[in-house]
């Protein structure tokens, strides 16, 4: 009996079937004059990596390593962004101060202790990014002495502002084919893994400026 519905065919899964992944194909090479959008991680195309504020910093660092990122957005249970944490926050002086000054054991240090809270985060506007060059973004990061910059999209009508993208000084340098230093030294993932292995005993050697 024809019920007006289109009959969909079913198929067995072929061999080597994989799960669809978010994919953003950024240009392999750019110049300082290239559009800034060419070096932005677009969160419409790449899944944002988030953590809760009560996660331990060791677990947060492990997540960075497994996801291949150096910045995690910190979100509340309703999905609202309440801060951001970077590898520098974990491997830098913040945990040392908490241990020595506030006597918090390393194992009890949480993301909330070392993250940058939302009210201290600065973001670029997506509309401005559309008009900017790679060089403009590099200059912003250098002036702010930061390794990352968030991009805010205010054009959404159904929700409030959304974090639309992320600029990373490491990613920009990779696409430019040159090392760019905004502040301090960027930790390699090997160094991050070594810090996890050696734990609190190796913290002093892992501290960076």
N, CA, C and O atoms as a DFTB+ gen file, in Angstrom:
836 C
 N C O
     1  1       0.851      -1.203       0.000
     2  2       0.000       0.000       0.000
     3  2       0.882       1.247       0.000
     4  3       1.794       1.379       0.816
     5  1       0.600       2.141      -0.912
     6  2       1.389       3.366      -1.029
     7  2       0.942       4.364       0.039
     8  3      -0.193       4.840       0.028
     9  1       1.866       4.674       0.971
    10  2       1.532       5.628       2.034
    11  2       2.098       7.016       1.771
    12  3       2.023       7.895       2.629
    13  1       2.659       7.208       0.594
    14  2       3.177       8.518       0.225
    15  2       4.610       8.774       0.616
    16  3       5.161       9.825       0.285
    17  1       5.243       7.820       1.327
    18  2       6.635       7.983       1.736
    19  2       7.572       7.364       0.712
    20  3       7.253       6.348       0.096
    21  1       8.726       7.984       0.538
    22  2       9.745       7.437      -0.367
    23  2      10.441       6.261       0.309
    24  3      10.871       6.373       1.457
    25  1      10.554       5.156      -0.380
    26  2      11.167       3.963       0.199
    27  2      12.686       4.086       0.136
    28  3      13.270       4.084      -0.948
    29  1      13.315       4.191       1.289
    30  2      14.773       4.299       1.374
    31  2      15.391       2.910       1.372
    32  3      14.932       2.014       2.081
    33  1      16.430       2.740       0.575
    34  2      17.127       1.454       0.513
    35  2      18.160       1.370       1.627
    36  3      18.766       2.381       1.983
    37  1      18.368       0.202       2.173
    38  2      19.404      -0.023       3.185
    39  2      20.544      -0.818       2.575
    40  3      20.349      -1.590       1.636
    41  1      21.749      -0.616       3.127
    42  2      22.939      -1.274       2.593
    43  2      23.790      -1.767       3.757
    44  3      23.761      -1.191       4.845
    45  1      24.536      -2.820       3.525
    46  2      25.512      -3.262       4.517
    47  2      26.715      -2.335       4.453
    48  3      27.015      -1.781       3.396
    49  1      27.408      -2.159       5.578
    50  2      28.570      -1.269       5.601
    51  2      29.725      -1.895       4.833
    52  3      30.095      -3.037       5.104
    53  1      30.304      -1.165       3.873
    54  2      31.462      -1.694       3.144
    55  2      32.678      -1.822       4.057
    56  3      32.745      -1.188       5.110
    57  1      33.619      -2.634       3.651
    58  2      34.865      -2.787       4.389
    59  2      35.609      -1.453       4.421
    60  3      35.554      -0.683       3.462
    61  1      36.300      -1.187       5.522
    62  2      37.098       0.038       5.713
    63  2      36.247       1.307       5.822
    64  3      36.756       2.410       5.622
    65  1      34.958       1.160       6.137
    66  2      34.122       2.335       6.372
    67  2      34.610       3.067       7.618
    68  3      34.864       2.444       8.649
    69  1      34.739       4.388       7.523
    70  2      35.214       5.187       8.644
    71  2      34.158       6.203       9.065
    72  3      33.169       6.413       8.363
    73  1      34.379       6.825      10.208
    74  2      33.457       7.835      10.724
    75  2      33.808       9.187      10.125
    76  3      34.983       9.545      10.037
    77  1      32.791       9.942       9.711
    78  2      33.024      11.273       9.165
    79  2      33.666      12.158      10.219
    80  3      33.232      12.170      11.371
    81  1      34.692      12.894       9.834
    82  2      35.411      13.768      10.754
    83  2      35.261      15.222      10.325
    84  3      35.179      15.537       9.138
    85  1      35.227      16.104      11.333
    86  2      35.311      17.525      11.024
    87  2      36.628      17.770      10.296
    88  3      37.662      17.233      10.695
    89  1      36.604      18.563       9.247
    90  2      37.822      18.778       8.471
    91  2      37.889      20.215       7.989
    92  3      36.935      20.743       7.418
    93  1      39.027      20.832       8.228
    94  2      39.268      22.172       7.714
    95  2      40.579      22.151       6.957
    96  3      41.638      21.907       7.535
    97  1      40.506      22.401       5.692
    98  2      41.711      22.383       4.870
    99  2      42.284      23.793       4.755
   100  3      41.962      24.531       3.824
   101  1      43.140      24.156       5.713
   102  2      43.811      25.450       5.646
   103  2      44.908      25.396       4.599
   104  3      45.489      24.334       4.373
   105  1      45.206      26.522       3.950
   106  2      46.300      26.539       2.980
   107  2      47.611      26.114       3.629
   108  3      47.900      26.491       4.765
   109  1      48.397      25.330       2.908
   110  2      49.663      24.858       3.466
   111  2      50.639      26.005       3.676
   112  3      51.379      26.024       4.660
   113  1      50.642      26.961       2.754
   114  2      51.554      28.098       2.836
   115  2      50.784      29.407       2.727
   116  3      49.876      29.541       1.907
   117  1      51.156      30.360       3.556
   118  2      50.576      31.697       3.494
   119  2      51.695      32.725       3.621
   120  3      52.841      32.381       3.911
   121  1      51.347      33.983       3.401
   122  2      52.274      35.091       3.633
   123  2      51.613      36.054       4.620
   124  3      50.442      35.899       4.966
   125  1      52.369      37.034       5.059
   126  2      51.814      38.024       5.979
   127  2      50.653      38.788       5.342
   128  3      49.799      39.327       6.046
   129  1      50.624      38.833       3.997
   130  2      49.570      39.563       3.301
   131  2      48.338      38.706       3.024
   132  3      47.326      39.218       2.543
   133  1      48.410      37.420       3.319
   134  2      47.272      36.524       3.081
   135  2      46.099      36.888       3.993
   136  3      46.302      37.481       5.052
   137  1      44.878      36.540       3.593
   138  2      43.719      36.809       4.456
   139  2      43.848      36.098       5.799
   140  3      44.281      34.947       5.857
   141  1      43.478      36.774       6.860
   142  2      43.586      36.193       8.199
   143  2      42.782      34.911       8.332
   144  3      43.161      34.011       9.081
   145  1      41.672      34.825       7.607
   146  2      40.809      33.650       7.682
   147  2      41.554      32.385       7.267
   148  3      41.159      31.280       7.637
   149  1      42.642      32.549       6.490
   150  2      43.424      31.398       6.014
   151  2      44.227      30.727       7.119
   152  3      44.734      29.622       6.926
   153  1      44.354      31.377       8.281
   154  2      45.118      30.777       9.383
   155  2      44.263      30.597      10.638
   156  3      44.782      30.265      11.704
   157  1      42.965      30.815      10.510
   158  2      42.069      30.680      11.662
   159  2      41.474      29.284      11.728
   160  3      40.977      28.768      10.726
   161  1      41.523      28.677      12.893
   162  2      40.807      27.422      13.113
   163  2      39.330      27.761      13.246
   164  3      38.914      28.383      14.224
   165  1      38.541      27.350      12.263
   166  2      37.120      27.683      12.202
   167  2      36.320      26.608      12.934
   168  3      36.290      25.455      12.506
   169  1      35.679      26.980      14.025
   170  2      34.960      26.011      14.845
   171  2      33.639      25.570      14.222
   172  3      32.921      24.761      14.809
   173  1      33.311      26.092      13.041
   174  2      32.200      25.528      12.278
   175  2      32.663      24.279      11.528
   176  3      31.852      23.443      11.131
   177  1      33.976      24.167      11.342
   178  2      34.530      23.051      10.572
   179  2      35.368      22.106      11.423
   180  3      35.550      20.942      11.067
   181  1      35.872      22.597      12.533
   182  2      36.695      21.789      13.438
   183  2      36.034      21.788      14.809
   184  3      35.693      22.848      15.333
   185  1      35.855      20.632      15.383
   186  2      35.183      20.526      16.670
   187  2      36.006      21.191      17.767
   188  3      37.200      20.927      17.904
   189  1      35.361      22.052      18.543
   190  2      36.045      22.713      19.656
   191  2      36.363      21.698      20.750
   192  3      35.552      20.823      21.051
   193  1      37.548      21.822      21.341
   194  2      37.948      20.939      22.434
   195  2      37.707      21.690      23.738
   196  3      38.293      22.747      23.972
   197  1      36.847      21.142      24.577
   198  2      36.459      21.823      25.808
   199  2      36.714      20.944      27.028
   200  3      36.833      19.724      26.925
   201  1      36.795      21.596      28.184
   202  2      36.941      20.887      29.462
   203  2      36.091      21.589      30.509
   204  3      35.665      22.728      30.317
   205  1      35.851      20.904      31.608
   206  2      35.149      21.516      32.733
   207  2      36.172      22.101      33.696
   208  3      37.330      21.685      33.711
   209  1      35.745      23.050      34.487
   210  2      36.676      23.758      35.368
   211  2      37.179      22.896      36.520
   212  3      38.205      23.210      37.122
   213  1      36.466      21.806      36.835
   214  2      36.890      20.963      37.955
   215  2      37.811      19.818      37.541
   216  3      38.159      18.971      38.364
   217  1      38.202      19.792      36.277
   218  2      39.136      18.769      35.803
   219  2      40.533      19.064      36.337
   220  3      40.908      20.229      36.470
   221  1      41.305      18.028      36.644
   222  2      42.677      18.245      37.108
   223  2      43.532      18.766      35.960
   224  3      43.243      18.501      34.793
   225  1      44.584      19.508      36.294
   226  2      45.435      20.046      35.233
   227  2      46.191      18.935      34.510
   228  3      46.506      19.078      33.328
   229  1      46.486      17.834      35.194
   230  2      47.126      16.705      34.523
   231  2      46.205      16.126      33.458
   232  3      46.647      15.808      32.354
   233  1      44.929      15.990      33.788
   234  2      43.957      15.463      32.825
   235  2      43.761      16.438      31.667
   236  3      43.596      16.024      30.519
   237  1      43.781      17.731      31.974
   238  2      43.648      18.739      30.920
   239  2      44.834      18.682      29.966
   240  3      44.668      18.783      28.751
   241  1      46.035      18.520      30.525
   242  2      47.231      18.437      29.686
   243  2      47.191      17.178      28.822
   244  3      47.568      17.216      27.651
   245  1      46.737      16.071      29.392
   246  2      46.617      14.838      28.627
   247  2      45.635      15.013      27.473
   248  3      45.848      14.478      26.385
   249  1      44.568      15.757      27.709
   250  2      43.593      16.009      26.651
   251  2      44.205      16.860      25.549
   252  3      43.945      16.627      24.369
   253  1      45.019      17.848      25.924
   254  2      45.710      18.657      24.921
   255  2      46.578      17.779      24.031
   256  3      46.576      17.919      22.808
   257  1      47.318      16.875      24.657
   258  2      48.219      16.001      23.907
   259  2      47.433      15.102      22.963
   260  3      47.784      14.971      21.791
   261  1      46.371      14.483      23.472
   262  2      45.597      13.550      22.649
   263  2      44.869      14.251      21.510
   264  3      44.653      13.657      20.453
   265  1      44.485      15.518      21.718
   266  2      43.768      16.268      20.690
   267  2      44.706      17.083      19.808
   268  3      44.281      17.621      18.786
   269  1      45.985      17.179      20.194
   270  2      46.946      17.937      19.394
   271  2      46.734      19.434      19.442
   272  3      46.943      20.130      18.448
   273  1      46.311      19.941      20.612
   274  2      46.082      21.383      20.772
   275  2      46.792      21.873      22.021
   276  3      47.167      21.082      22.886
   277  1      46.977      23.199      22.110
   278  2      47.612      23.791      23.286
   279  2      46.674      24.743      24.022
   280  3      47.082      25.416      24.968
   281  1      45.420      24.798      23.586
   282  2      44.418      25.629      24.250
   283  2      43.113      24.859      24.333
   284  3      42.688      24.232      23.362
   285  1      42.479      24.909      25.499
   286  2      41.173      24.296      25.708
   287  2      40.201      25.362      26.194
   288  3      40.542      26.167      27.061
   289  1      39.008      25.371      25.646
   290  2      37.969      26.250      26.153
   291  2      37.345      25.591      27.379
   292  3      37.073      24.390      27.378
   293  1      37.124      26.374      28.411
   294  2      36.521      25.858      29.638
   295  2      35.045      26.239      29.621
   296  3      34.700      27.414      29.491
   297  1      34.177      25.239      29.752
   298  2      32.746      25.493      29.648
   299  2      32.000      25.019      30.890
   300  3      32.434      24.105      31.591
   301  1      30.866      25.668      31.142
   302  2      29.979      25.265      32.231
   303  2      29.071      24.143      31.740
   304  3      29.131      23.757      30.573
   305  1      28.234      23.624      32.626
   306  2      27.359      22.509      32.264
   307  2      26.363      22.877      31.170
   308  3      25.885      22.002      30.448
   309  1      26.043      24.178      31.041
   310  2      25.110      24.609      30.001
   311  2      25.811      24.975      28.700
   312  3      25.169      25.447      27.762
   313  1      27.128      24.760      28.636
   314  2      27.881      25.036      27.419
   315  2      28.462      26.429      27.337
   316  3      29.206      26.731      26.404
   317  1      28.140      27.286      28.291
   318  2      28.665      28.653      28.274
   319  2      30.165      28.654      28.538
   320  3      30.655      27.921      29.397
   321  1      30.886      29.480      27.795
   322  2      32.331      29.591      27.977
   323  2      32.614      30.386      29.246
   324  3      32.149      31.516      29.396
   325  1      33.381      29.788      30.159
   326  2      33.710      30.475      31.415
   327  2      35.205      30.763      31.531
   328  3      35.651      31.352      32.516
   329  1      35.982      30.347      30.523
   330  2      37.411      30.618      30.557
   331  2      38.156      29.839      29.492
   332  3      37.555      29.200      28.629
   333  1      39.470      29.904      29.568
   334  2      40.340      29.158      28.655
   335  2      41.607      28.785      29.408
   336  3      42.061      29.519      30.286
   337  1      42.168      27.646      29.059
   338  2      43.413      27.198      29.682
   339  2      44.381      26.778      28.587
   340  3      43.990      26.118      27.624
   341  1      45.645      27.162      28.736
   342  2      46.668      26.833      27.754
   343  2      47.730      25.936      28.376
   344  3      47.794      25.771      29.594
   345  1      48.555      25.364      27.516
   346  2      49.673      24.553      28.006
   347  2      50.598      25.397      28.866
   348  3      51.176      24.899      29.832
   349  1      50.741      26.664      28.525
   350  2      51.595      27.555      29.302
   351  2      51.048      27.746      30.713
   352  3      51.814      27.863      31.669
   353  1      49.714      27.776      30.844
   354  2      49.112      27.888      32.178
   355  2      49.483      26.693      33.048
   356  3      49.709      26.835      34.249
   357  1      49.543      25.518      32.435
   358  2      49.813      24.287      33.180
   359  2      51.299      24.078      33.419
   360  3      51.704      23.643      34.497
   361  1      52.117      24.388      32.409
   362  2      53.554      24.134      32.505
   363  2      54.335      25.328      33.029
   364  3      55.541      25.233      33.257
   365  1      53.657      26.446      33.220
   366  2      54.338      27.655      33.677
   367  2      54.395      27.777      35.187
   368  3      54.453      26.772      35.897
   369  1      54.380      29.002      35.675
   370  2      54.597      29.267      37.096
   371  2      53.335      29.181      37.950
   372  3      53.435      29.094      39.173
   373  1      52.164      29.203      37.344
   374  2      50.924      29.209      38.131
   375  2      50.825      28.022      39.091
   376  3      50.553      28.233      40.273
   377  1      51.035      26.775      38.631
   378  2      50.954      25.650      39.575
   379  2      52.007      25.727      40.677
   380  3      51.742      25.345      41.817
   381  1      53.205      26.222      40.340
   382  2      54.272      26.347      41.334
   383  2      53.842      27.286      42.458
   384  3      54.061      27.001      43.635
   385  1      53.225      28.414      42.080
   386  2      52.771      29.378      43.090
   387  2      51.670      28.789      43.970
   388  3      51.635      29.028      45.177
   389  1      50.779      28.024      43.363
   390  2      49.697      27.413      44.141
   391  2      50.237      26.423      45.168
   392  3      49.735      26.333      46.288
   393  1      51.273      25.682      44.765
   394  2      51.869      24.698      45.671
   395  2      52.639      25.387      46.792
   396  3      52.499      25.023      47.960
   397  1      53.454      26.384      46.436
   398  2      54.333      27.015      47.423
   399  2      53.622      28.041      48.298
   400  3      53.926      28.156      49.485
   401  1      52.681      28.786      47.726
   402  2      52.041      29.862      48.474
   403  2      50.714      29.456      49.119
   404  3      50.394      29.899      50.222
   405  1      49.952      28.620      48.433
   406  2      48.641      28.243      48.965
   407  2      48.611      26.799      49.446
   408  3      47.593      26.322      49.947
   409  1      49.742      26.105      49.287
   410  2      49.900      24.739      49.798
   411  2      48.843      23.778      49.246
   412  3      48.355      22.895      49.952
   413  1      48.504      23.972      47.973
   414  2      47.585      23.052      47.305
   415  2      48.408      21.930      46.678
   416  3      49.285      22.214      45.862
   417  1      48.161      20.680      47.023
   418  2      48.917      19.573      46.418
   419  2      48.745      19.567      44.900
   420  3      47.681      19.901      44.379
   421  1      49.796      19.188      44.214
   422  2      49.746      19.181      42.752
   423  2      48.562      18.376      42.234
   424  3      47.901      18.789      41.282
   425  1      48.292      17.247      42.842
   426  2      47.215      16.367      42.380
   427  2      45.834      16.991      42.529
   428  3      44.871      16.524      41.920
   429  1      45.731      18.052      43.344
   430  2      44.438      18.692      43.582
   431  2      44.266      19.996      42.801
   432  3      43.234      20.658      42.912
   433  1      45.271      20.359      42.016
   434  2      45.163      21.589      41.220
   435  2      44.220      21.335      40.046
   436  3      44.431      20.421      39.249
   437  1      43.189      22.152      39.954
   438  2      42.185      22.002      38.909
   439  2      42.325      23.096      37.850
   440  3      43.027      24.090      38.035
   441  1      41.639      22.874      36.749
   442  2      41.624      23.854      35.662
   443  2      41.219      25.231      36.180
   444  3      41.792      26.241      35.771
   445  1      40.239      25.276      37.073
   446  2      39.749      26.552      37.607
   447  2      40.840      27.355      38.299
   448  3      40.778      28.584      38.329
   449  1      41.838      26.676      38.856
   450  2      42.906      27.361      39.588
   451  2      43.839      28.151      38.663
   452  3      44.382      29.179      39.069
   453  1      44.028      27.684      37.434
   454  2      45.061      28.286      36.576
   455  2      44.523      28.856      35.266
   456  3      45.273      29.488      34.522
   457  1      43.255      28.647      34.972
   458  2      42.704      29.125      33.701
   459  2      42.585      30.648      33.705
   460  3      42.631      31.283      34.758
   461  1      42.432      31.220      32.517
   462  2      42.091      32.632      32.393
   463  2      40.574      32.724      32.359
   464  3      39.955      32.184      31.442
   465  1      39.951      33.394      33.331
   466  2      38.484      33.460      33.363
   467  2      37.920      34.290      32.214
   468  3      38.623      35.109      31.621
   469  1      36.666      34.071      31.913
   470  2      36.017      34.724      30.777
   471  2      36.163      36.238      30.804
   472  3      36.415      36.852      29.767
   473  1      36.009      36.850      31.975
   474  2      36.049      38.316      32.028
   475  2      37.441      38.891      31.798
   476  3      37.603      40.107      31.700
   477  1      38.454      38.016      31.712
   478  2      39.808      38.476      31.402
   479  2      40.243      38.077      29.995
   480  3      41.347      38.412      29.566
   481  1      39.379      37.365      29.280
   482  2      39.696      36.957      27.913
   483  2      39.341      38.078      26.944
   484  3      38.314      38.741      27.090
   485  1      40.202      38.277      25.960
   486  2      39.920      39.251      24.909
   487  2      39.771      38.500      23.592
   488  3      40.492      37.539      23.323
   489  1      38.830      38.953      22.783
   490  2      38.567      38.257      21.525
   491  2      38.498      39.244      20.370
   492  3      38.157      40.413      20.552
   493  1      38.822      38.760      19.191
   494  2      38.668      39.536      17.972
   495  2      37.252      39.341      17.448
   496  3      36.608      38.335      17.745
   497  1      36.772      40.296      16.676
   498  2      35.442      40.197      16.095
   499  2      35.532      39.552      14.714
   500  3      36.403      39.902      13.918
   501  1      34.637      38.617      14.432
   502  2      34.670      37.898      13.162
   503  2      34.584      38.843      11.973
   504  3      35.251      38.628      10.961
   505  1      33.780      39.873      12.082
   506  2      33.647      40.833      10.981
   507  2      34.979      41.523      10.694
   508  3      35.301      41.796       9.537
   509  1      35.755      41.806      11.745
   510  2      37.072      42.418      11.552
   511  2      38.057      41.425      10.944
   512  3      38.899      41.791      10.125
   513  1      37.939      40.160      11.357
   514  2      38.847      39.129      10.842
   515  2      38.688      38.977       9.336
   516  3      39.672      38.766       8.627
   517  1      37.458      39.081       8.842
   518  2      37.219      38.972       7.399
   519  2      38.003      40.026       6.622
   520  3      38.365      39.805       5.466
   521  1      38.264      41.166       7.252
   522  2      38.959      42.267       6.582
   523  2      40.461      42.277       6.860
   524  3      41.193      43.066       6.264
   525  1      40.926      41.411       7.756
   526  2      42.315      41.470       8.228
   527  2      43.235      40.541       7.445
   528  3      42.793      39.646       6.725
   529  1      44.539      40.790       7.615
   530  2      45.571      39.945       7.006
   531  2      46.241      39.106       8.089
   532  3      46.049      39.341       9.282
   533  1      47.022      38.133       7.659
   534  2      47.792      37.317       8.597
   535  2      48.704      38.208       9.432
   536  3      48.835      38.014      10.641
   537  1      49.332      39.180       8.785
   538  2      50.222      40.095       9.489
   539  2      49.512      40.875      10.579
   540  3      50.086      41.136      11.636
   541  1      48.259      41.249      10.324
   542  2      47.477      41.964      11.335
   543  2      47.295      41.110      12.585
   544  3      47.411      41.607      13.705
   545  1      47.011      39.829      12.391
   546  2      46.796      38.921      13.522
   547  2      48.095      38.701      14.289
   548  3      48.104      38.708      15.519
   549  1      49.189      38.506      13.558
   550  2      50.493      38.318      14.202
   551  2      50.827      39.522      15.065
   552  3      51.335      39.369      16.176
   553  1      50.545      40.715      14.563
   554  2      50.841      41.936      15.316
   555  2      50.005      42.009      16.591
   556  3      50.503      42.416      17.641
   557  1      48.739      41.617      16.501
   558  2      47.870      41.606      17.683
   559  2      48.414      40.656      18.741
   560  3      48.460      40.996      19.923
   561  1      48.826      39.463      18.315
   562  2      49.356      38.474      19.253
   563  2      50.662      38.951      19.879
   564  3      50.899      38.738      21.068
   565  1      51.503      39.592      19.083
   566  2      52.775      40.102      19.607
   567  2      52.537      41.211      20.621
   568  3      53.157      41.233      21.684
   569  1      51.639      42.129      20.290
   570  2      51.363      43.244      21.198
   571  2      50.756      42.757      22.510
   572  3      51.058      43.290      23.577
   573  1      49.898      41.740      22.424
   574  2      49.255      41.199      23.621
   575  2      50.145      40.189      24.335
   576  3      49.827      39.752      25.441
   577  1      51.269      39.811      23.700
   578  2      52.183      38.804      24.237
   579  2      51.434      37.511      24.557
   580  3      51.583      36.923      25.628
   581  1      50.624      37.093      23.584
   582  2      49.842      35.869      23.738
   583  2      50.113      34.915      22.581
   584  3      50.518      35.327      21.494
   585  1      49.883      33.633      22.839
   586  2      50.074      32.617      21.809
   587  2      48.769      32.250      21.116
   588  3      48.782      31.546      20.106
   589  1      47.645      32.720      21.648
   590  2      46.340      32.419      21.063
   591  2      45.438      33.649      21.094
   592  3      45.611      34.551      21.913
   593  1      44.478      33.659      20.184
   594  2      43.434      34.685      20.194
   595  2      42.121      34.027      19.793
   596  3      42.067      33.257      18.833
   597  1      41.070      34.336      20.534
   598  2      39.745      33.825      20.201
   599  2      39.056      34.786      19.240
   600  3      39.356      35.980      19.211
   601  1      38.136      34.249      18.460
   602  2      37.366      35.063      17.515
   603  2      35.888      34.907      17.850
   604  3      35.380      33.791      17.952
   605  1      35.209      36.028      18.018
   606  2      33.809      36.031      18.440
   607  2      32.897      36.358      17.265
   608  3      33.137      37.311      16.524
   609  1      31.847      35.554      17.105
   610  2      30.844      35.785      16.062
   611  2      29.581      36.318      16.730
   612  3      28.933      35.616      17.507
   613  1      29.240      37.559      16.420
   614  2      28.060      38.188      17.024
   615  2      26.862      38.196      16.080
   616  3      25.824      38.778      16.396
   617  1      27.003      37.554      14.922
   618  2      25.961      37.637      13.900
   619  2      24.814      36.662      14.118
   620  3      23.798      36.742      13.427
   621  1      24.960      35.739      15.070
   622  2      23.910      34.751      15.302
   623  2      22.679      35.406      15.916
   624  3      22.794      36.228      16.826
   625  1      21.506      35.041      15.418
   626  2      20.266      35.655      15.882
   627  2      19.573      34.824      16.961
   628  3      18.863      35.368      17.807
   629  1      19.778      33.510      16.931
   630  2      19.056      32.639      17.860
   631  2      19.771      32.474      19.192
   632  3      19.151      32.090      20.184
   633  1      21.060      32.758      19.225
   634  2      21.822      32.623      20.465
   635  2      22.604      33.900      20.714
   636  3      22.537      34.849      19.934
   637  1      23.340      33.909      21.802
   638  2      24.225      35.031      22.069
   639  2      25.498      34.892      21.257
   640  3      25.557      34.063      20.348
   641  1      26.526      35.687      21.564
   642  2      27.803      35.591      20.852
   643  2      28.394      34.187      20.966
   644  3      28.251      33.523      21.992
   645  1      29.052      33.752      19.909
   646  2      29.668      32.426      19.874
   647  2      31.160      32.545      19.611
   648  3      31.588      33.396      18.832
   649  1      31.953      31.699      20.256
   650  2      33.365      31.603      19.892
   651  2      33.419      30.870      18.561
   652  3      33.143      29.672      18.489
   653  1      33.772      31.588      17.525
   654  2      33.728      31.051      16.159
   655  2      35.066      30.471      15.728
   656  3      35.112      29.519      14.949
   657  1      36.166      31.049      16.238
   658  2      37.472      30.598      15.768
   659  2      38.571      30.831      16.780
   660  3      38.385      31.490      17.803
   661  1      39.728      30.262      16.458
   662  2      40.913      30.399      17.307
   663  2      42.123      30.636      16.417
   664  3      42.327      29.931      15.429
   665  1      42.921      31.631      16.772
   666  2      44.219      31.834      16.130
   667  2      45.299      31.283      17.048
   668  3      45.270      31.520      18.256
   669  1      46.235      30.560      16.490
   670  2      47.359      30.005      17.244
   671  2      48.658      30.473      16.611
   672  3      48.854      30.329      15.404
   673  1      49.548      31.035      17.426
   674  2      50.829      31.509      16.907
   675  2      51.638      30.366      16.319
   676  3      52.404      30.564      15.376
   677  1      51.471      29.158      16.878
   678  2      52.178      27.987      16.357
   679  2      51.667      27.612      14.976
   680  3      52.456      27.346      14.070
   681  1      50.340      27.591      14.812
   682  2      49.746      27.249      13.520
   683  2      50.103      28.284      12.467
   684  3      50.412      27.936      11.327
   685  1      50.062      29.554      12.846
   686  2      50.409      30.618      11.897
   687  2      51.856      30.476      11.450
   688  3      52.157      30.587      10.262
   689  1      52.758      30.229      12.408
   690  2      54.167      30.055      12.070
   691  2      54.390      28.875      11.147
   692  3      55.218      28.937      10.238
   693  1      53.653      27.799      11.377
   694  2      53.768      26.609      10.530
   695  2      53.377      26.927       9.098
   696  3      54.051      26.504       8.158
   697  1      52.293      27.669       8.926
   698  2      51.844      28.010       7.579
   699  2      52.739      29.056       6.921
   700  3      52.885      29.077       5.699
   701  1      53.337      29.924       7.738
   702  2      54.274      30.917       7.194
   703  2      55.628      30.300       6.883
   704  3      56.400      30.855       6.100
   705  1      55.922      29.152       7.493
   706  2      57.223      28.521       7.309
   707  2      58.302      29.183       8.134
   708  3      59.474      29.162       7.760
   709  1      57.916      29.776       9.266
   710  2      58.878      30.449      10.124
   711  2      58.393      30.395      11.565
   712  3      57.195      30.264      11.816
   713  1      59.317      30.494      12.509
   714  2      58.948      30.494      13.915
   715  2      58.589      31.902      14.353
   716  3      59.316      32.856      14.077
   717  1      57.471      32.020      15.032
   718  2      57.024      33.314      15.540
   719  2      56.918      33.226      17.049
   720  3      56.272      32.320      17.576
   721  1      57.539      34.149      17.742
   722  2      57.486      34.169      19.201
   723  2      56.654      35.360      19.655
   724  3      56.994      36.510      19.379
   725  1      55.560      35.070      20.356
   726  2      54.775      36.150      20.952
   727  2      55.284      36.429      22.355
   728  3      55.499      37.580      22.732
   729  1      55.473      35.372      23.119
   730  2      56.024      35.483      24.464
   731  2      56.474      34.115      24.912
   732  3      55.840      33.109      24.593
   733  1      57.561      34.072      25.646
   734  2      58.043      32.794      26.164
   735  2      58.415      31.830      25.058
   736  3      58.788      32.237      23.958
   737  1      58.311      30.541      25.363
   738  2      58.651      29.503      24.400
   739  2      57.490      28.524      24.309
   740  3      56.923      28.118      25.324
   741  1      57.144      28.151      23.080
   742  2      56.045      27.219      22.880
   743  2      56.509      25.808      23.215
   744  3      57.540      25.354      22.718
   745  1      55.748      25.115      24.056
   746  2      56.116      23.769      24.459
   747  2      55.764      22.774      23.360
   748  3      54.693      22.852      22.759
   749  1      56.673      21.841      23.106
   750  2      56.372      20.770      22.164
   751  2      55.497      19.740      22.864
   752  3      55.436      19.704      24.093
   753  1      54.820      18.903      22.084
   754  2      53.986      17.869      22.691
   755  2      54.848      16.830      23.396
   756  3      54.396      16.201      24.353
   757  1      56.076      16.642      22.939
   758  2      56.992      15.721      23.622
   759  2      57.313      16.237      25.020
   760  3      57.378      15.461      25.973
   761  1      57.512      17.551      25.141
   762  2      57.779      18.152      26.451
   763  2      56.554      18.035      27.356
   764  3      56.682      17.799      28.558
   765  1      55.379      18.199      26.776
   766  2      54.155      18.082      27.550
   767  2      53.978      16.658      28.075
   768  3      53.571      16.459      29.220
   769  1      54.284      15.672      27.237
   770  2      54.192      14.275      27.659
   771  2      55.215      13.970      28.749
   772  3      54.914      13.262      29.710
   773  1      56.434      14.511      28.594
   774  2      57.482      14.283      29.596
   775  2      57.062      14.857      30.943
   776  3      57.333      14.262      31.986
   777  1      56.404      16.007      30.923
   778  2      55.931      16.628      32.165
   779  2      54.924      15.719      32.865
   780  3      54.953      15.575      34.088
   781  1      54.038      15.111      32.090
   782  2      53.051      14.205      32.672
   783  2      53.711      12.972      33.272
   784  3      53.316      12.502      34.339
   785  1      54.727      12.449      32.574
   786  2      55.407      11.239      33.040
   787  2      56.149      11.498      34.340
   788  3      56.054      10.710      35.281
   789  1      56.893      12.609      34.396
   790  2      57.710      12.902      35.572
   791  2      56.908      13.543      36.696
   792  3      57.307      13.503      37.860
   793  1      55.774      14.134      36.335
   794  2      54.877      14.673      37.354
   795  2      55.476      15.812      38.137
   796  3      56.292      16.580      37.627
   797  1      55.063      15.912      39.375
   798  2      55.420      17.049      40.233
   799  2      56.922      17.160      40.427
   800  3      57.441      18.265      40.586
   801  1      57.643      16.020      40.416
   802  2      59.083      16.065      40.655
   803  2      59.810      16.815      39.557
   804  3      60.867      17.404      39.784
   805  1      59.228      16.789      38.350
   806  2      59.912      17.440      37.240
   807  2      59.384      18.807      36.916
   808  3      59.721      19.368      35.873
   809  1      58.561      19.363      37.786
   810  2      57.922      20.635      37.483
   811  2      58.908      21.766      37.327
   812  3      58.736      22.610      36.448
   813  1      59.920      21.810      38.142
   814  2      60.842      22.943      38.093
   815  2      61.557      23.014      36.765
   816  3      61.830      24.109      36.271
   817  1      61.868      21.878      36.176
   818  2      62.574      21.882      34.894
   819  2      61.640      22.173      33.741
   820  3      62.090      22.514      32.647
   821  1      60.316      22.039      33.977
   822  2      59.358      22.260      32.910
   823  2      58.850      23.690      32.866
   824  3      58.197      24.087      31.902
   825  1      59.141      24.464      33.895
   826  2      58.634      25.827      33.953
   827  2      59.256      26.664      32.845
   828  3      60.463      26.610      32.610
   829  1      58.418      27.435      32.171
   830  2      58.895      28.301      31.102
   831  2      58.478      29.719      31.416
   832  3      57.562      29.954      32.204
   833  1      59.155      30.656      30.797
   834  2      58.826      32.063      31.038
   835  2      57.672      32.498      30.165
   836  3      57.252      33.654      30.228
